[in-house]
Every structure is written in C-alpha cells, then in structure tokens.
C-alpha cells in the first residue's frame, strides 16, 4: 500500500474530509488530494503532524512494523497503590493527554486510594490520596472523600474531608474545608468559605459565603455576599 493510500484510509477512518485535514495541516485540499492519488508526497516537516492527527506513529504511517515485546517483560507505569488512574493508550503511547473527549466516562465498582483522571469518573469511597488531592478534568461521582476534590465539571459525592473545587455544580455531604463552585452548591455543613457561581443551599458555614444567586444556610459565621435573597434558618 502506498503512502497516499495510507493517508486516504486513515483520513476516512477518522471520518474527516480532505478539506478538514488540509485545514489542520495548513495546506490546500488540492494538496491532500494529490497526496492521496500519489501525484506527490507531503513535505517531510508535515509527516509528524499527519501521524499525530491520525493517532499513529511515523513507523505506522510508513508501514514499518516494530518488533513486539512480551507483555511479561513490560514494567508497570505506576506503583500498585490503589490510586484510580484513567487514561487512554495506543500500545505504550498515551493518546488522552490533553483534554477529555465530550461524554467520556469511566466507572469503577469499588473503593480507591485516590483518583487521577481526564474523564468523568464514578467510584466508591476515596480513602485518601498519596498526591494530596483528587484531580478530575471531567466530573466526579463517588462516595465519601477523605482528601480534597478538584473537578473540571460537577462533583457529586458524600462527605469531603478537605476542600472542594469544581468548574460546575457541587452536591455533597459535609465539607471540612472550602467550597468553590462555578455553579450552584448544595451540601451539608461547611468548615470554611463557600464561593458559588449561582445559588447556595447548605447547612452551617464556618466562613464567608459569596454567591451569584440566592443563599439559604443554617448559619454563617462570616460575611454573606449574595446576588439574590438570603435565608438563614437559625
């Protein structure tokens, strides 16, 4: 199979047009058409970028097969520490290294020592983390968490021993530290401050409350800055 045939096949497997591939490479669609019909070859400087777009190595692009290693001889990438790490590999090459694809999810039926992921994760209790926090680029759905929670989207969990930071909404039990959310916060008692993009509904708050919308709490030891109504239940 020629290089042009390979480019055409990989492009079609990705479901993109010649024009779309050309735009990603900064060339004309006529250039891509000529490559695929073997009228000419891509500039050598473009080959690594073409391989990256297709999610393959240069060896694969040129049809060069690398010798296979026995699986038993491959050392594990991480220690056996019960930390849930979610990533996507092609062979030994990490391909999910920048951002989570929309809708990507991973569910683990059990308790873990921590979570490090670039996709949405669902799991049982998080019993502490050797890295000091829970870092999830997607959403986090879990039981109780002994440490901190840091999620790019929503957080749905039980009690949290440390801080909670989320790009969207937070729904949880009691929080030992601060809560910082891009949307609404619904939780139990909070030991520190609460900062929410919209409404806050919680138990007692040991620090300040800053909300873009309505605030409804049991009691607040610090100051309240709200964009809507304030209701103190005590």
ROSE-4610 file (N, C-alpha, C; in Angstrom, 1 decimal, always signed):
// ROSE-4610
residu = [X/X/X/X/X/X/X/X/X/X/X/X/X/X/X/X/X/X/X/X/X/X/X/X/X/X/X/X/X/X/X/X/X/X/X/X/X/X/X/X/X/X/X/X/X/X/X/X/X/X/X/X/X/X/X/X/X/X/X/X/X/X/X/X/X/X/X/X/X/X/X/X/X/X/X/X/X/X/X/X/X/X/X/X/X/X/X/X/X/X/X/X/X/X/X/X/X/X/X/X/X/X/X/X/X/X/X/X/X/X/X/X/X/X/X/X/X/X/X/X/X/X/X/X/X/X/X/X/X/X/X/X/X/X/X/X/X/X/X/X/X/X/X/X/X/X/X/X/X/X/X/X/X/X/X/X/X/X/X/X/X/X/X/X/X/X/X/X/X/X/X/X/X/X/X/X/X/X/X/X/X/X/X/X/X/X/X/X/X/X/X/X/X/X/X/X/X/X/X/X/X/X/X/X/X/X/X/X/X/X/X/X/X/X/X/X/X/X/X/X/X/X/X/X/X/X/X/X/X/X/X/X/X/X/X/X/X/X/X/X/X/X/X/X/X/X/X/X/X/X/X/X/X/X/X/X/X/X/X/X/X/X/X/X/X/X/X/X/X/X/X/X/X/X/X/X/X/X/X/X/X/X/X/X/X/X/X/X/X/X/X/X/X/X/X/X/X/X/X/X/X/X/X/X/X/X/X/X/X/X/X/X/X/X/X/X/X/X/X/X/X/X/X/X/X/X/X/X/X/X/X/X/X/X/X/X/X/X/X/X/X/X/X/X/X/X/X/X/X/X/X/X/X/X/X/X/X/X/X/X/X/X/X/X/X/X/X/X/X/X/X/X/X/X/X/X/X/X/X/X/X/X/X/X/X/X/X/X/X/X/X/X/X/X/X/X/X/X/X/X/X/X/X/X/X/X/X/X/X/X/X/X/X/X/X/X/X/X/X/X/X/X/X/X/X/X/X/X/X/X/X/X/X/X/X/X/X/X/X/X/X/X/X/X/X/X/X/X/X/X/X/X/X/X/X/X/X/X/X/X/X/X/X/X/X/X/X/X/X/X/X/X/X/X/X/X/X/X/X/X/X/X/X/X/X/X/X/X/X/X/X/X/X/X/X/X/X/X/X/X/X/X/X/X/X/X/X/X/X/X/X/X/X/X/X/X/X/X/X/X/X/X/X/X/X/X/X/X/X/X/X/X/X/X/X/X/X/X/X/X/X/X/X/X/X/X/X/X/X/X/X/X/X/X/X/X/X/X/X/X/X/X/X/X/X/X/X/X/X/X/X/X/X/X/X/X/X/X/X/X/X/X/X/X/X/X/X/X/X/X/X/X/X/X/X/X/X/X/X/X/X/X/X/X/X/X/X/X/X/X/X/X/X/X/X/X/X/X/X/X/X/X/X/X/X/X/X/X/X/X/X/X/X/X/X/X/X/X/X/X/X/X/X/X/X/X/X/X/X/X/X/X/X/X/X/X/X/X/X/X/X/X/X/X/X/X/X/X/X/X/X/X/X/X/X/X/X/X/X/X/X/X/X/X/X/X/X/X/X/X/X/X/X/X/X/X/X/X/X/X/X/X]
num = [1/1/1/2/2/2/3/3/3/4/4/4/5/5/5/6/6/6/7/7/7/8/8/8/9/9/9/10/10/10/11/11/11/12/12/12/13/13/13/14/14/14/15/15/15/16/16/16/17/17/17/18/18/18/19/19/19/20/20/20/21/21/21/22/22/22/23/23/23/24/24/24/25/25/25/26/26/26/27/27/27/28/28/28/29/29/29/30/30/30/31/31/31/32/32/32/33/33/33/34/34/34/35/35/35/36/36/36/37/37/37/38/38/38/39/39/39/40/40/40/41/41/41/42/42/42/43/43/43/44/44/44/45/45/45/46/46/46/47/47/47/48/48/48/49/49/49/50/50/50/51/51/51/52/52/52/53/53/53/54/54/54/55/55/55/56/56/56/57/57/57/58/58/58/59/59/59/60/60/60/61/61/61/62/62/62/63/63/63/64/64/64/65/65/65/66/66/66/67/67/67/68/68/68/69/69/69/70/70/70/71/71/71/72/72/72/73/73/73/74/74/74/75/75/75/76/76/76/77/77/77/78/78/78/79/79/79/80/80/80/81/81/81/82/82/82/83/83/83/84/84/84/85/85/85/86/86/86/87/87/87/88/88/88/89/89/89/90/90/90/91/91/91/92/92/92/93/93/93/94/94/94/95/95/95/96/96/96/97/97/97/98/98/98/99/99/99/100/100/100/101/101/101/102/102/102/103/103/103/104/104/104/105/105/105/106/106/106/107/107/107/108/108/108/109/109/109/110/110/110/111/111/111/112/112/112/113/113/113/114/114/114/115/115/115/116/116/116/117/117/117/118/118/118/119/119/119/120/120/120/121/121/121/122/122/122/123/123/123/124/124/124/125/125/125/126/126/126/127/127/127/128/128/128/129/129/129/130/130/130/131/131/131/132/132/132/133/133/133/134/134/134/135/135/135/136/136/136/137/137/137/138/138/138/139/139/139/140/140/140/141/141/141/142/142/142/143/143/143/144/144/144/145/145/145/146/146/146/147/147/147/148/148/148/149/149/149/150/150/150/151/151/151/152/152/152/153/153/153/154/154/154/155/155/155/156/156/156/157/157/157/158/158/158/159/159/159/160/160/160/161/161/161/162/162/162/163/163/163/164/164/164/165/165/165/166/166/166/167/167/167/168/168/168/169/169/169/170/170/170/171/171/171/172/172/172/173/173/173/174/174/174/175/175/175/176/176/176/177/177/177/178/178/178/179/179/179/180/180/180/181/181/181/182/182/182/183/183/183/184/184/184/185/185/185/186/186/186/187/187/187/188/188/188/189/189/189/190/190/190/191/191/191/192/192/192/193/193/193/194/194/194/195/195/195/196/196/196/197/197/197/198/198/198/199/199/199/200/200/200/201/201/201/202/202/202/203/203/203/204/204/204/205/205/205/206/206/206/207/207/207/208/208/208/209/209/209/210/210/210/211/211/211/212/212/212/213/213/213/214/214/214/215/215/215/216/216/216/217/217/217/218/218/218/219/219/219/220/220/220/221/221/221/222/222/222/223/223/223/224/224/224/225/225/225/226/226/226/227/227/227/228/228/228/229/229/229/230/230/230/231/231/231/232/232/232/233/233/233/234/234/234]
x = [+0.8/+0.0/+0.9/+0.6/+1.4/+1.1/+2.0/+1.7/+0.4/+0.1/-1.1/-2.3/-2.3/-3.4/-3.6/-2.4/-2.5/-3.1/-2.7/-3.3/-4.8/-5.2/-6.6/-7.4/-6.8/-7.5/-7.6/-6.5/-6.6/-7.5/-7.6/-8.5/-9.9/-10.2/-11.6/-12.0/-11.1/-11.4/-11.7/-11.1/-11.4/-12.7/-13.2/-14.5/-14.3/-13.1/-12.9/-12.7/-13.0/-12.9/-11.4/-11.1/-9.8/-9.7/-10.7/-10.7/-10.4/-11.0/-10.8/-9.4/-8.8/-7.4/-6.5/-6.8/-6.0/-5.9/-7.1/-7.1/-6.3/-6.3/-5.5/-4.0/-3.6/-2.2/-1.8/-2.7/-2.3/-2.0/-2.6/-2.3/-3.7/-3.6/-4.9/-5.5/-6.8/-7.4/-6.9/-6.4/-5.8/-4.5/-3.8/-2.5/-2.8/-3.8/-4.2/-4.7/-5.5/-5.9/-4.8/-3.7/-2.6/-1.8/-1.7/-1.0/-1.7/-3.1/-3.8/-3.9/-3.7/-3.6/-2.2/-1.3/+0.2/+0.8/+0.2/+0.8/+2.1/+2.1/+3.2/+3.1/+4.2/+4.2/+4.2/+3.7/+3.7/+5.1/+5.3/+6.6/+7.0/+8.3/+8.8/+8.5/+8.4/+8.1/+6.6/+5.7/+4.3/+4.1/+5.0/+4.7/+4.4/+5.2/+4.9/+3.5/+3.1/+1.8/+0.7/+0.9/-0.1/-0.3/+0.9/+0.8/+0.0/+0.3/-0.4/-1.9/-2.3/-3.7/-4.4/-3.7/-4.3/-4.1/-3.4/-3.1/-2.2/-1.3/-0.4/+1.1/+2.0/+3.4/+3.9/+5.0/+5.6/+5.9/+6.3/+6.5/+5.2/+4.1/+2.8/+2.4/+2.7/+2.3/+3.0/+4.3/+5.1/+5.0/+4.2/+4.0/+5.2/+6.0/+7.1/+6.7/+6.8/+6.4/+7.5/+7.3/+8.2/+8.2/+9.3/+9.3/+8.4/+7.6/+6.7/+7.5/+7.2/+7.8/+6.8/+7.3/+6.5/+5.9/+4.6/+3.9/+4.5/+5.0/+5.6/+6.9/+7.5/+8.8/+8.5/+7.3/+7.0/+6.7/+7.4/+7.2/+6.0/+5.2/+4.0/+4.5/+3.6/+4.0/+3.9/+3.0/+2.8/+2.9/+3.1/+3.1/+1.7/+1.7/+0.4/-0.1/-0.6/-1.0/-2.5/-3.3/-4.8/-5.3/-4.5/-5.0/-5.6/-6.8/-7.5/-7.0/-6.3/-5.8/-6.4/-7.1/-7.8/-7.1/-6.7/-6.0/-6.3/-6.0/-6.2/-4.9/-4.5/-3.2/-3.5/-2.6/-2.5/-1.1/-1.1/+0.2/+0.7/+1.9/+2.5/+2.5/+1.7/+1.7/+0.4/+0.6/-0.6/-1.2/-2.5/-3.2/-4.2/-4.7/-5.6/-4.8/-4.0/-3.1/-3.5/-4.4/-4.7/-6.0/-7.1/-8.4/-9.3/-10.3/-11.3/-12.2/-12.4/-13.4/-14.8/-15.7/-17.0/-17.7/-18.3/-19.1/-18.2/-16.9/-16.1/-16.3/-16.5/-16.8/-16.1/-15.8/-15.3/-15.9/-16.4/-17.0/-16.2/-15.9/-15.1/-15.9/-16.3/-17.1/-16.3/-15.8/-15.0/-14.4/-13.8/-13.1/-11.7/-11.2/-9.9/-9.1/-7.8/-7.0/-7.0/-7.3/-7.3/-7.8/-8.0/-8.4/-7.6/-7.0/-6.3/-6.9/-7.6/-8.3/-8.5/-8.7/-9.1/-10.5/-11.2/-12.6/-13.5/-14.8/-15.7/-15.5/-15.5/-15.2/-16.3/-16.7/-17.7/-17.0/-17.0/-16.4/-17.0/-16.4/-16.9/-16.2/-15.9/-15.3/-13.8/-13.3/-11.9/-11.3/-10.4/-9.9/-8.6/-8.4/-7.1/-6.3/-5.4/-4.7/-3.2/-2.4/-0.9/-0.5/-1.2/-0.9/-1.5/-2.3/-2.9/-4.2/-4.6/-5.9/-6.5/-7.7/-8.4/-8.5/-7.9/-7.9/-8.6/-9.7/-10.5/-10.9/-10.5/-10.9/-12.4/-13.0/-14.4/-15.2/-16.2/-17.0/-16.6/-16.9/-16.6/-17.9/-18.2/-19.3/-18.8/-18.9/-18.3/-18.9/-18.4/-18.8/-18.1/-17.7/-17.0/-15.6/-15.0/-13.7/-12.9/-11.8/-11.1/-10.2/-9.8/-9.0/-9.7/-9.0/-9.6/-10.3/-11.2/-11.8/-11.6/-11.0/-10.8/-11.3/-12.4/-13.0/-13.3/-13.1/-13.4/-14.8/-15.7/-17.1/-17.8/-18.8/-19.6/-19.0/-19.4/-19.0/-20.2/-20.4/-21.5/-20.9/-20.9/-20.2/-20.8/-20.2/-20.7/-19.9/-19.5/-18.7/-17.3/-16.8/-15.4/-14.6/-13.4/-12.6/-11.9/-11.6/-10.8/-11.6/-11.0/-11.7/-12.4/-13.3/-14.0/-13.9/-13.4/-13.3/-13.9/-14.8/-15.5/-15.8/-15.7/-16.0/-17.5/-18.3/-19.7/-20.3/-21.4/-22.1/-21.5/-21.8/-21.3/-22.5/-22.7/-23.7/-23.0/-23.0/-22.2/-22.7/-22.1/-22.5/-21.7/-21.2/-20.4/-19.1/-18.5/-17.2/-16.4/-15.2/-14.3/-13.6/-13.4/-12.7/-13.6/-13.0/-13.8/-14.5/-15.5/-16.2/-16.1/-15.6/-15.5/-16.1/-17.3/-18.0/-18.4/-18.4/-18.7/-20.2/-21.0/-22.5/-23.0/-24.1/-24.8/-24.1/-24.3/-23.7/-24.8/-24.9/-25.9/-25.1/-25.0/-24.2/-24.7/-24.0/-24.3/-23.5/-22.9/-22.1/-20.8/-20.3/-19.0/-18.1/-16.9/-16.0/-15.4/-15.2/-14.6/-15.5/-15.0/-15.8/-16.6/-17.6/-18.4/-18.4/-17.9/-18.0/-18.7/-19.8/-20.6/-21.0/-21.1/-21.5/-22.9/-23.7/-25.2/-25.7/-26.7/-27.3/-26.4/-26.6/-26.0/-27.1/-27.2/-28.1/-27.3/-27.1/-26.2/-26.6/-25.8/-26.0/-25.3/-24.6/-23.8/-22.5/-22.1/-20.9/-19.9/-18.7/-17.7/-17.0/-17.2/-16.5/-17.5/-17.0/-17.8/-18.6/-19.7/-20.4/-20.5/-20.1/-20.1/-20.9/-22.1/-22.9/-23.4/-23.5/-24.1/-25.6/-26.2/-27.7/-28.1/-29.1/-29.8/-28.9/-29.0/-28.2/-29.2/-29.2/-30.0/-29.2/-28.9/-28.0/-28.5/-27.9/-28.3/-27.8/-26.5/-25.9/-24.6/-24.2/-23.0/-22.1/-20.9/-20.1/-19.4/-19.2/-18.5/-19.5/-19.1/-19.9/-20.6/-21.7/-22.5/-22.6/-22.3/-22.4/-23.2/-24.4/-25.3/-26.0/-26.2/-26.8/-28.3/-28.8/-30.3/-30.7/-31.8/-32.3/-31.4/-31.4/-30.6/-31.6/-31.5/-32.3/-31.4/-31.5/-30.8/-31.8/-31.6/-32.6/-32.6/-31.4/-31.3/-31.7]
y = [-1.2/+0.0/+1.3/+2.2/+3.4/+4.4/+5.4/+6.4/+7.1/+7.4/+8.1/+7.3/+6.0/+5.1/+5.1/+5.1/+5.1/+6.3/+7.5/+8.8/+8.8/+8.3/+8.3/+7.4/+6.2/+5.2/+5.8/+6.3/+6.8/+8.0/+8.8/+10.0/+9.5/+8.6/+8.1/+7.4/+6.7/+6.0/+7.0/+8.2/+9.3/+10.0/+9.8/+10.4/+11.9/+12.3/+13.7/+13.8/+15.0/+15.2/+15.7/+15.7/+16.2/+17.6/+18.4/+19.8/+20.0/+19.2/+19.3/+18.9/+17.9/+17.5/+18.6/+19.2/+20.3/+21.5/+21.8/+22.9/+22.7/+21.5/+21.1/+21.2/+21.0/+20.9/+22.3/+23.2/+24.5/+24.4/+23.4/+23.3/+23.3/+23.2/+23.3/+21.9/+21.8/+20.5/+19.8/+20.6/+20.1/+19.3/+19.9/+19.2/+17.8/+17.7/+16.5/+15.5/+16.0/+15.2/+14.6/+15.4/+14.9/+13.9/+14.1/+13.0/+11.7/+11.8/+10.5/+9.8/+10.6/+9.9/+9.7/+9.8/+9.6/+10.4/+11.6/+12.5/+13.2/+13.3/+13.9/+13.5/+13.8/+13.4/+14.6/+14.5/+15.6/+16.0/+17.3/+17.8/+17.0/+16.7/+15.9/+16.5/+17.9/+18.5/+18.3/+17.9/+17.7/+16.3/+15.4/+14.0/+13.7/+14.3/+14.1/+14.6/+15.7/+16.3/+15.4/+14.9/+13.9/+12.7/+12.2/+11.0/+11.3/+12.5/+12.9/+13.0/+13.6/+13.7/+12.4/+11.4/+10.1/+9.2/+9.7/+9.0/+7.8/+7.9/+6.8/+7.3/+6.4/+6.7/+6.9/+7.5/+7.6/+6.2/+5.3/+3.9/+3.3/+3.5/+3.0/+3.7/+5.0/+5.7/+5.2/+4.8/+4.2/+2.7/+2.1/+0.7/-0.1/+0.5/-0.2/-0.8/-2.2/-2.8/-2.9/-2.6/-2.6/-4.0/-4.6/-5.9/-5.8/-6.9/-6.9/-7.3/-6.7/-7.1/-8.0/-8.9/-9.8/-9.0/-9.1/-8.4/-8.6/-9.8/-10.0/-9.2/-8.7/-8.0/-6.5/-6.1/-4.7/-4.3/-3.3/-2.9/-2.0/-2.1/-1.3/+0.2/+1.1/+2.5/+3.2/+2.6/+3.2/+2.2/+2.6/+1.6/+1.1/+0.0/-0.7/+0.0/+1.2/+2.0/+2.2/+1.5/+1.6/+2.9/+3.7/+5.0/+4.7/+5.2/+5.0/+6.0/+5.6/+6.4/+6.1/+7.0/+6.7/+7.4/+6.7/+7.2/+6.3/+6.8/+6.0/+5.9/+4.6/+4.3/+3.6/+3.8/+3.0/+2.3/+1.1/+0.4/+1.0/+1.5/+2.1/+3.7/+4.2/+5.6/+6.2/+7.2/+7.9/+8.8/+8.6/+9.4/+10.4/+10.1/+11.0/+11.8/+12.8/+13.5/+15.0/+15.5/+16.9/+17.3/+16.8/+17.2/+15.9/+15.9/+14.8/+15.0/+13.9/+14.0/+14.1/+14.9/+15.1/+13.8/+13.6/+12.3/+11.2/+11.3/+10.2/+10.0/+8.7/+8.3/+7.0/+6.8/+5.6/+5.3/+4.1/+3.7/+2.5/+2.7/+1.6/+1.2/+0.0/-0.5/-0.9/+0.1/-0.2/+1.0/+0.9/+2.0/+2.1/+3.4/+3.6/+4.5/+4.6/+5.5/+6.9/+7.1/+8.4/+8.3/+9.5/+9.5/+10.5/+10.1/+11.0/+10.7/+11.6/+11.2/+12.5/+12.3/+13.4/+13.1/+12.2/+12.0/+11.9/+11.8/+11.7/+10.3/+10.3/+9.1/+8.9/+7.6/+7.2/+6.0/+6.1/+5.1/+5.1/+4.3/+4.2/+5.3/+4.9/+5.9/+6.1/+7.3/+7.6/+7.8/+6.9/+6.7/+7.5/+8.5/+9.3/+9.2/+10.1/+10.2/+10.5/+9.8/+10.0/+11.3/+11.8/+13.0/+14.3/+14.0/+15.1/+15.7/+15.3/+15.8/+14.9/+15.1/+14.4/+15.3/+14.9/+15.8/+15.2/+15.7/+15.1/+16.2/+16.0/+17.0/+17.0/+15.8/+15.7/+15.9/+15.1/+15.1/+14.0/+14.2/+13.2/+12.7/+11.4/+10.9/+9.8/+9.9/+8.9/+9.0/+8.2/+8.1/+9.2/+8.9/+9.8/+10.0/+11.2/+11.5/+12.1/+11.4/+11.9/+13.2/+13.3/+14.5/+15.6/+16.2/+17.3/+16.8/+17.6/+17.3/+18.4/+18.1/+19.1/+18.6/+19.1/+18.6/+19.7/+19.4/+20.4/+20.7/+19.7/+19.9/+19.7/+18.8/+18.7/+17.7/+17.9/+17.0/+16.5/+15.2/+14.5/+13.5/+13.7/+12.8/+12.8/+12.0/+12.1/+13.2/+12.8/+13.8/+14.0/+15.2/+15.5/+16.1/+15.5/+15.9/+17.2/+17.5/+18.7/+19.7/+20.3/+21.4/+20.7/+21.5/+21.1/+22.2/+21.9/+22.9/+22.2/+22.9/+22.4/+23.4/+23.1/+24.1/+24.3/+23.4/+23.5/+23.3/+22.5/+22.4/+21.4/+21.6/+20.7/+20.3/+18.9/+18.3/+17.3/+17.5/+16.6/+16.7/+15.9/+16.0/+17.1/+16.8/+17.8/+18.0/+19.2/+19.5/+20.1/+19.6/+20.1/+21.4/+21.7/+22.9/+23.9/+24.5/+25.4/+24.7/+25.4/+25.0/+26.1/+25.8/+26.8/+26.1/+26.7/+26.0/+27.1/+26.6/+27.5/+27.7/+26.8/+26.9/+26.8/+26.1/+26.1/+25.1/+25.3/+24.5/+24.0/+22.7/+22.0/+21.0/+21.3/+20.4/+20.5/+19.8/+19.8/+21.0/+20.7/+21.8/+22.0/+23.2/+23.6/+24.2/+23.7/+24.2/+25.5/+25.8/+27.0/+28.0/+28.6/+29.5/+28.8/+29.4/+28.9/+30.0/+29.7/+30.6/+29.9/+30.4/+29.7/+30.7/+30.2/+31.0/+31.3/+30.5/+30.7/+30.6/+29.7/+29.6/+28.7/+29.0/+28.2/+27.7/+26.4/+25.8/+24.8/+25.1/+24.2/+24.3/+23.6/+23.7/+24.9/+24.6/+25.7/+26.0/+27.2/+27.6/+28.3/+27.8/+28.3/+29.6/+29.9/+31.1/+32.0/+32.6/+33.5/+32.8/+33.5/+32.9/+34.0/+33.6/+34.6/+33.8/+34.3/+33.6/+34.5/+34.0/+34.8/+34.8/+33.9/+33.9/+33.9/+33.1/+33.0/+32.2/+32.6/+31.9/+31.4/+30.1/+29.5/+28.6/+29.0/+28.3/+28.1/+27.2/+27.1/+28.2/+28.5/+29.6/+30.0/+31.2/+31.6/+32.4/+32.0/+32.7/+33.9/+33.9/+35.1/+36.0/+36.6/+37.6/+36.9/+37.5/+37.0/+38.0/+37.6/+38.5/+37.7/+38.1/+37.3/+38.1/+37.5/+38.2/+38.1/+37.2/+37.1/+37.2/+36.5/+36.6/+35.8/+36.2/+35.5/+34.9/+33.6/+33.0/+32.2/+32.6/+32.0/+31.2/+29.9/+29.1/+29.1/+29.5/+29.6/+31.0]
z = [+0.0/+0.0/+0.0/-0.9/-1.0/+0.2/+0.4/+1.4/+1.1/-0.1/-0.4/+0.0/-0.3/+0.1/+1.6/+2.4/+3.8/+4.3/+3.8/+4.2/+4.0/+2.8/+2.5/+3.4/+3.7/+4.6/+6.0/+6.6/+7.9/+8.0/+7.0/+7.0/+7.0/+6.2/+6.1/+7.4/+8.0/+9.3/+10.4/+10.3/+11.3/+10.9/+9.7/+9.3/+9.0/+8.5/+8.1/+6.6/+6.1/+4.7/+4.3/+3.0/+2.6/+3.0/+2.9/+3.3/+4.7/+5.6/+7.0/+7.4/+6.8/+7.0/+6.5/+5.4/+4.8/+5.8/+6.4/+7.3/+8.5/+9.1/+10.2/+9.9/+8.7/+8.3/+7.7/+7.4/+6.8/+5.4/+4.6/+3.2/+2.5/+1.2/+0.4/+0.3/+0.0/-0.2/-1.4/-2.4/-3.6/-3.3/-2.3/-1.9/-1.3/-0.5/+0.1/-1.0/-1.9/-3.0/-3.8/-4.0/-4.8/-4.0/-2.7/-1.8/-2.0/-1.8/-1.8/-3.1/-4.2/-5.5/-6.0/-5.0/-5.3/-6.4/-6.6/-7.6/-7.0/-5.6/-4.9/-3.5/-2.7/-1.3/-0.4/+0.8/+1.8/+2.1/+2.4/+2.9/+4.1/+4.2/+5.3/+6.7/+6.8/+8.0/+8.5/+7.5/+7.8/+8.3/+8.1/+8.4/+9.8/+10.8/+12.2/+12.6/+12.0/+12.3/+11.7/+10.5/+9.9/+10.8/+11.3/+12.2/+13.5/+14.0/+15.3/+15.1/+13.9/+13.6/+13.6/+12.9/+12.8/+14.1/+15.0/+16.3/+16.1/+15.2/+14.9/+15.0/+14.9/+14.8/+13.4/+13.2/+11.9/+11.3/+12.1/+11.7/+11.1/+11.8/+11.3/+10.0/+9.9/+8.7/+7.5/+7.7/+6.6/+6.5/+7.4/+7.3/+7.9/+8.7/+9.3/+10.6/+10.7/+11.9/+12.9/+14.2/+15.2/+15.9/+16.3/+17.0/+18.2/+18.4/+19.6/+20.8/+22.0/+23.2/+24.0/+24.7/+25.5/+26.6/+26.9/+27.9/+29.3/+29.6/+30.9/+31.1/+30.1/+30.2/+30.4/+30.3/+30.4/+31.8/+32.4/+33.7/+33.9/+34.9/+35.1/+35.2/+34.6/+34.6/+36.0/+36.8/+38.1/+39.2/+40.5/+41.6/+41.9/+42.6/+42.9/+44.2/+44.1/+45.3/+45.5/+44.6/+44.7/+44.3/+43.6/+43.1/+41.7/+41.5/+40.2/+39.2/+38.2/+37.1/+35.8/+35.2/+33.9/+32.8/+31.8/+30.6/+29.4/+28.2/+27.0/+26.3/+26.1/+25.4/+24.1/+23.1/+22.0/+22.1/+22.4/+22.7/+24.0/+23.9/+25.1/+25.0/+24.0/+23.8/+24.3/+25.2/+25.8/+24.8/+24.5/+23.5/+24.1/+25.3/+26.0/+27.0/+26.6/+27.5/+27.6/+26.8/+26.9/+27.6/+27.0/+27.5/+27.3/+28.1/+28.0/+26.8/+26.0/+25.0/+25.5/+24.9/+25.4/+25.6/+26.8/+27.1/+27.6/+27.7/+28.1/+29.6/+29.9/+31.3/+31.7/+33.0/+33.4/+34.8/+35.0/+36.2/+36.8/+38.1/+38.9/+40.1/+40.2/+41.2/+42.4/+43.2/+44.4/+45.0/+46.2/+46.8/+46.3/+46.3/+45.8/+46.8/+46.6/+47.4/+46.9/+45.6/+45.0/+43.6/+42.9/+41.5/+40.8/+39.7/+38.7/+37.4/+36.8/+35.5/+34.7/+33.4/+32.5/+31.9/+32.4/+32.0/+33.3/+33.1/+34.2/+34.8/+36.2/+36.9/+38.0/+38.1/+39.1/+39.9/+41.2/+42.0/+43.4/+44.3/+45.7/+46.5/+47.8/+48.7/+48.2/+48.4/+48.2/+49.5/+49.8/+51.2/+51.5/+50.7/+50.9/+49.7/+49.4/+48.2/+48.4/+47.9/+48.1/+47.5/+46.5/+45.8/+46.5/+47.5/+48.3/+47.8/+46.5/+46.1/+45.0/+44.7/+43.6/+42.4/+41.3/+40.2/+39.0/+38.6/+37.5/+36.5/+35.3/+34.3/+33.9/+34.1/+33.9/+35.2/+35.4/+36.6/+37.6/+38.9/+39.9/+40.6/+40.5/+41.2/+42.1/+43.4/+44.3/+45.7/+46.6/+48.0/+48.8/+50.0/+50.8/+50.3/+50.5/+50.1/+51.4/+51.7/+52.9/+52.6/+51.3/+51.0/+50.3/+49.4/+48.6/+47.3/+46.7/+45.5/+44.5/+43.3/+42.3/+41.0/+40.5/+39.2/+38.3/+37.0/+36.0/+35.7/+36.1/+35.9/+37.2/+37.3/+38.5/+39.5/+40.8/+41.9/+42.6/+42.6/+43.3/+44.2/+45.5/+46.4/+47.8/+48.7/+50.1/+50.9/+52.1/+52.9/+52.3/+52.4/+52.0/+53.1/+53.4/+54.5/+54.3/+53.0/+52.7/+51.9/+50.9/+50.1/+48.9/+48.3/+47.1/+46.1/+44.9/+43.8/+42.6/+41.9/+40.7/+39.7/+38.5/+37.4/+37.3/+37.8/+37.7/+39.1/+39.2/+40.4/+41.4/+42.7/+43.8/+44.6/+44.7/+45.5/+46.4/+47.7/+48.6/+50.0/+50.9/+52.3/+53.0/+54.2/+54.9/+54.2/+54.3/+53.7/+54.9/+55.1/+56.1/+55.8/+54.5/+54.1/+53.4/+52.3/+51.5/+50.3/+49.8/+48.6/+47.6/+46.4/+45.3/+44.1/+43.6/+42.5/+41.5/+40.2/+39.1/+39.0/+39.6/+39.5/+41.0/+41.1/+42.5/+43.4/+44.7/+45.7/+46.6/+46.7/+47.6/+48.5/+49.8/+50.7/+52.1/+53.0/+54.4/+55.0/+56.2/+56.9/+56.1/+56.2/+55.5/+56.5/+56.7/+57.7/+57.3/+56.0/+55.6/+54.8/+53.7/+52.9/+51.8/+51.3/+50.2/+49.1/+47.9/+46.8/+45.6/+45.2/+44.2/+43.0/+41.8/+40.7/+40.7/+41.3/+41.4/+42.8/+43.1/+44.4/+45.4/+46.6/+47.7/+48.6/+48.9/+49.8/+50.7/+51.9/+52.8/+54.2/+55.1/+56.5/+57.1/+58.2/+58.8/+58.0/+57.9/+57.2/+58.2/+58.3/+59.2/+58.8/+57.5/+57.0/+56.3/+55.1/+54.4/+53.3/+52.8/+51.7/+50.6/+49.4/+48.2/+47.1/+46.8/+45.8/+44.7/+43.5/+42.4/+42.5/+43.2/+43.3/+44.8/+45.1/+46.4/+47.4/+48.7/+49.7/+50.8/+51.0/+52.1/+52.9/+54.2/+55.0/+56.4/+57.2/+58.6/+59.4/+59.3/+60.0/+59.3/+59.3/+58.7/+59.7/+59.9/+60.9/+60.3/+59.0/+58.3/+57.6/+56.6/+55.8/+54.7/+54.2/+53.1/+52.0/+50.8/+49.7/+48.6/+48.4/+47.5/+46.5/+45.3/+44.2/+44.3/+45.2/+45.4/+46.9/+47.2/+48.6/+49.5/+50.8/+51.8/+52.9/+53.1/+54.1/+55.1/+56.4/+57.4/+58.3/+58.4/+59.0/+60.5/+61.1/+62.5/+63.0]
